[in-house]
Each structure stands twice: as structure tokens, then as C-alpha cells.
Amino acid sequence: MHKNFFGGLNELLSCVFDTDDYSSQPAYMVDMGCGDGRLLCDAFKFIRAHTKRGKHLAEFPLLLVGVDFNNAALEATSRTLSDSKLPFRVFHGDIGDPGAMMQDLEANGIARDQILHVRSFLDHDRPYIPGTMSVPPSETSLDAGVFVHADGSLISHASMMQSLTEHLERWASVLGPHGLMVMEVHCQDTSIVSQHLGEMVSLWFDGCQALSKQHLVRSQDWFMCAGQAGLLPKLGSLQVHPKNADYTRVTVTHFKAMDGRIRNATLADIPRIMELHKKRKFSSGLTVDAKWVSDLMEEFPEGQFVLTVGGVVTTVMHTQRIRHIDALDSACIGTERTLHSATGPVVQILRMASNGAVWGRTMRDFVLALAHGTPGVRKVVAVSSTSNYRKGNGLTFHQYISQIPQDLVLNFHRRAGAELLKPLPRWNDADLANEGHGVLVQYDLSRNAGTCRRAHTHRSCASSCSACVLDT
């Protein structure tokens, strides 16, 4: 079954190896939990046959490295790769202790900055290691997953999330610039299972996995834990399976380590959040007060995010979910909050403030990946202003946005794959610079899946990041 998803990994490998800059590409591919070596074997053969790097392996060799806790697996990997006459080495290692693995690799001349890590369907099968940070006592929720100790007692959802976060944090600490490509399987909310009994295996599979001490988590929990651990899905890399379904069974993701951490905002963050909002250069008539923020946290806590660097909140993003994009046609900045529906298929980005352009883009990319991996979410939208439109410049507002100008605010969306749908007249009557218009932008998550997005070069934004925020 696992091999069915290797094609998704090949798409990500193509983004890395199908370029001309061979010296900057990985020199090693390390598979923790290598099993029989088939993943490494198939990946190498794909690179050799279908990428530019494959034609230059003599000058720029790629060494395959299998790591596993099981000696029989290491022997099987050795046979698989030897039979195919591929360059390889194998090491004993534990997914729960990536630091020790990295020490062994570096002691054998395998440089961390030249490694691309890959693995398939292993993180949920790791031994449970309780988190070192205390979690608040709470009732165990069975709807979001069942987790079982070796003695058969239940592990709370909060405890499992802390354990997973710290597990991913250990991995983030050993990653070099090439990151980690990982395939993972996820459990489902019971409400989703009940709606799709005839087409999914979760009713029996998730239960069997839990009772065998395999810790499947929901896809949205997987990405939230990754964000808290300092792992960011590379923009456009995320693939979800099955495609075009209302649930997410398997994800294929290319993670990169980041200096920041992303988590849900709390009431304790409000003073710092307000500082960030006050530093923004708002459009006329656009204000955010503490009550607006606290009301959002109470109504939709899972949709409010902060990014911290060194423990300090540097970026905040507020979102809600709505049922239909068309509902924004008859709304305005004063009424948009009435559209919120906790199960709506559209995520609307409401506001963002950041004291650094790079962190604004990081937050955007994370929220897009989280939305893509969340069952039931189809699209992400925002109502944006512009940075440069001024009445009397010779263009109507509609002409201005349709001619794709070098507008920093609109390009914040475009560079992440968004489409400018249309202007929304009378969105914010107090915004005289934009003649009261907003610009409806839409991220089609199905188009973002599994695509290579190259880095864009553009001039920096001001420290308040007013050009890279959603000035709605």
C-alpha cells in the first residue's frame, strides 16, 4: 500500500533535483525507518531517469543512507540496494532519538547540511515519549483520536499533542537546509467517519492502530504540532489523499526547519497582539481593538495564530471560516464577522500584522498548508486593499488590479498562488485611497498541491510589514 504514495514523493524530489544548480543539491538521502530499502531504491531510480541531476550523478554523486532500529530491516535494505547496484550505507538508529543518529552520520563523514531526509509512515509508529512540558488537565477526547499506553490506559489528546510536538522539535533540530520529506497517515474525526462509512477504512483501521500503540493523529493536528516544533511545509509541496475528498487520510509534505514557532493565540498574547496591530499602517477606517481579538479567540480559537521568535510574538494572523465566497459580495468590513461558520469550507483571512516581511510570508505559507490539510476546507480567501492605487492616476480601480501592477500588498497573495477575483465596491467606505474598494483574492488549494514554487526576489518591506500584510 505504501508504494502507492511514492509517486507523490517523486513530485517533491523533482522540485529539488530537476534544476541545474547541482552543487547546491543534496549529496545524501537518509531514510529513517528504511524497512526493505524500497523507498530509497525507487527514489534514486526516479532521480536518475527523470531529473537533470540524474544525468550528472558521476560528477555529483548521491549516496543513499538507510537507518532503522531493526537489524533485519538493515539487512533487507542492503540486499535491495546491492541488487540494484546503488551506492548506499546503513546505520542503526531510533526515530525517537534523531540527535544520536545525526552524531553517527557526522562521525562517518555525512554532513548535516548536505542531507535530504525522507521517510514513509513511521512517525505514528514511534514509541510514545511523554512530553517534558506539563499540559493542563483535560478530559480525554475520543473524537480527535484514541491513544493508548502499553498498559492499555488512555493517553489524553493534549498529552499526545505535546509528545508529538517535542518529537518533531527533536527532528527540526537536526535538519539542514534540504529539510525532510515525509509521508504520514492520519486518523479521522468520528463525525467524518460516520459520513463516509462506505468509502473509508477508518472505523476499523484507526481502532486497530490505536490498540497496537500506533499513534495516528488528525492531519490538522499534525500540521499544528509541526508549526509549534519549528517545521514549515514548503509552499506548494503539500499533497493530500484521497484527492478532492472531504477527509484527509494521507499527507505528503516537504518540511523545512524555521527559526520561529507557530501556535494558536491565547488571551495572554493580546497585549503583544495589540502592539503589532498598532504599528501597522492601516487603511483609513480599519481598526482592531482588544475586544475584537478576544471575541475571535472565544468563537474560533483554532483559527487565531501567532508566530514567535525567541519566545516573542512577531506575527499574528486572524481567520474565520465561512460557507460561501459569494457571501462576501454583500458584506463589508463592518459585517464580515457575521459570516463565520465553524464548519464552513472556506477559510477567510481577516487580518495579519507582522514586524518582519519574512515572518509575514512564513505565517501565510503555514496557514495555507494547515487549511489544505484540514478536512472539509476547499479554499482560502481574503479581502485585500492595495498599496499603490490612488484616485486620479489614470486607471479605474478595476483596471489597476487587472493589469497586474507591481503592488506589494497584492503581490503578497500572488506570489503564493492566489488569484485576484474581483474588486468589492463599498467594502470599506472610510478607505478613501482605494475608493472604498477591497480586492477579493482566492487561493485554490487543489492547484497548490504538489507544485514547485521557486523563490521570488523582491524588494523588502518596511519593518511594520505594511506591504506584506492583509490591509483589509
WOBELVEN-V585281 format. One record per backbone hydrogen bond with DSSP energy under -0.5 kcal/mol. CO is the residue of the C=O (numbers start at 1). NH is the residue of the N-H. If there is no record, write none. Layout:
co:CO nh:NH
co:CO nh:NH
This chain:
co:1 nh:4
co:2 nh:5
co:3 nh:6
co:5 nh:8
co:5 nh:9
co:6 nh:10
co:7 nh:11
co:8 nh:12
co:9 nh:13
co:10 nh:14
co:11 nh:15
co:12 nh:16
co:13 nh:17
co:14 nh:18
co:17 nh:19
co:17 nh:53
co:20 nh:22
co:21 nh:24
co:22 nh:25
co:27 nh:63
co:28 nh:116
co:29 nh:31
co:29 nh:65
co:30 nh:32
co:30 nh:118
co:31 nh:34
co:31 nh:67
co:34 nh:37
co:35 nh:77
co:37 nh:41
co:38 nh:42
co:39 nh:43
co:40 nh:44
co:41 nh:45
co:42 nh:46
co:43 nh:47
co:44 nh:48
co:45 nh:49
co:46 nh:50
co:47 nh:51
co:47 nh:54
co:52 nh:55
co:53 nh:56
co:54 nh:57
co:56 nh:60
co:63 nh:29
co:64 nh:89
co:65 nh:31
co:66 nh:91
co:67 nh:33
co:67 nh:34
co:68 nh:93
co:69 nh:71
co:70 nh:74
co:71 nh:75
co:72 nh:76
co:73 nh:77
co:74 nh:78
co:75 nh:79
co:76 nh:80
co:77 nh:81
co:78 nh:82
co:79 nh:83
co:80 nh:84
co:81 nh:86
co:82 nh:85
co:87 nh:64
co:89 nh:66
co:91 nh:68
co:94 nh:97
co:97 nh:101
co:98 nh:102
co:99 nh:103
co:100 nh:104
co:101 nh:105
co:102 nh:106
co:103 nh:107
co:104 nh:108
co:105 nh:108
co:105 nh:110
co:106 nh:109
co:109 nh:111
co:111 nh:114
co:112 nh:115
co:114 nh:27
co:114 nh:28
co:115 nh:117
co:116 nh:30
co:117 nh:181
co:118 nh:32
co:119 nh:183
co:122 nh:125
co:123 nh:126
co:124 nh:215
co:128 nh:130
co:140 nh:142
co:142 nh:145
co:143 nh:190
co:144 nh:218
co:147 nh:155
co:149 nh:152
co:153 nh:149
co:155 nh:147
co:156 nh:160
co:157 nh:161
co:158 nh:162
co:159 nh:163
co:160 nh:164
co:161 nh:165
co:162 nh:166
co:163 nh:167
co:164 nh:168
co:165 nh:169
co:166 nh:170
co:167 nh:171
co:168 nh:172
co:169 nh:173
co:171 nh:174
co:171 nh:175
co:172 nh:175
co:176 nh:179
co:179 nh:117
co:180 nh:182
co:180 nh:255
co:181 nh:119
co:182 nh:253
co:183 nh:121
co:184 nh:251
co:189 nh:193
co:190 nh:194
co:191 nh:195
co:192 nh:196
co:193 nh:196
co:196 nh:199
co:196 nh:200
co:201 nh:204
co:201 nh:205
co:202 nh:206
co:202 nh:207
co:204 nh:208
co:205 nh:209
co:206 nh:210
co:207 nh:211
co:208 nh:212
co:209 nh:214
co:210 nh:213
co:213 nh:215
co:214 nh:216
co:217 nh:187
co:218 nh:222
co:219 nh:223
co:220 nh:224
co:221 nh:225
co:222 nh:226
co:223 nh:227
co:224 nh:228
co:225 nh:229
co:226 nh:230
co:226 nh:231
co:227 nh:230
co:227 nh:262
co:230 nh:258
co:232 nh:256
co:234 nh:237
co:236 nh:451
co:238 nh:450
co:239 nh:252
co:241 nh:249
co:241 nh:250
co:242 nh:245
co:247 nh:249
co:249 nh:186
co:250 nh:241
co:251 nh:184
co:252 nh:239
co:253 nh:182
co:253 nh:255
co:254 nh:234
co:255 nh:180
co:256 nh:232
co:261 nh:308
co:263 nh:306
co:266 nh:269
co:267 nh:270
co:269 nh:273
co:270 nh:274
co:271 nh:275
co:272 nh:276
co:273 nh:277
co:274 nh:278
co:275 nh:279
co:276 nh:280
co:277 nh:280
co:280 nh:282
co:283 nh:286
co:285 nh:287
co:289 nh:293
co:290 nh:294
co:291 nh:295
co:292 nh:296
co:293 nh:297
co:294 nh:298
co:295 nh:299
co:296 nh:300
co:300 nh:303
co:301 nh:304
co:303 nh:319
co:304 nh:265
co:305 nh:317
co:306 nh:263
co:307 nh:314
co:307 nh:315
co:308 nh:261
co:309 nh:312
co:312 nh:309
co:314 nh:355
co:315 nh:307
co:316 nh:353
co:317 nh:305
co:318 nh:350
co:318 nh:351
co:320 nh:348
co:321 nh:341
co:322 nh:346
co:324 nh:327
co:325 nh:328
co:326 nh:329
co:326 nh:330
co:327 nh:330
co:328 nh:331
co:332 nh:335
co:332 nh:336
co:335 nh:338
co:336 nh:339
co:337 nh:340
co:339 nh:323
co:341 nh:344
co:345 nh:378
co:345 nh:379
co:346 nh:322
co:346 nh:348
co:347 nh:349
co:347 nh:381
co:348 nh:320
co:348 nh:350
co:349 nh:383
co:351 nh:318
co:353 nh:316
co:356 nh:360
co:357 nh:361
co:358 nh:362
co:359 nh:363
co:360 nh:364
co:361 nh:365
co:362 nh:366
co:363 nh:367
co:364 nh:368
co:365 nh:369
co:366 nh:370
co:367 nh:371
co:368 nh:372
co:369 nh:373
co:370 nh:374
co:371 nh:374
co:373 nh:375
co:374 nh:377
co:376 nh:378
co:378 nh:445
co:379 nh:347
co:380 nh:443
co:381 nh:349
co:382 nh:384
co:382 nh:441
co:384 nh:439
co:390 nh:393
co:396 nh:400
co:397 nh:401
co:398 nh:402
co:399 nh:403
co:400 nh:405
co:401 nh:404
co:405 nh:407
co:406 nh:408
co:407 nh:411
co:408 nh:412
co:409 nh:413
co:410 nh:413
co:410 nh:414
co:411 nh:415
co:413 nh:416
co:413 nh:418
co:414 nh:417
co:419 nh:421
co:419 nh:442
co:422 nh:440
co:423 nh:425
co:424 nh:427
co:424 nh:438
co:427 nh:333
co:428 nh:431
co:430 nh:432
co:431 nh:434
co:431 nh:436
co:432 nh:435
co:434 nh:437
co:436 nh:427
co:436 nh:428
co:438 nh:424
co:438 nh:440
co:439 nh:384
co:439 nh:441
co:440 nh:421
co:440 nh:422
co:441 nh:382
co:442 nh:419
co:442 nh:444
co:443 nh:380
co:443 nh:445
co:444 nh:447
co:444 nh:448
co:445 nh:449
co:448 nh:451
co:452 nh:454
co:456 nh:458
co:462 nh:465
co:464 nh:354
co:465 nh:468
co:469 nh:471
co:470 nh:472
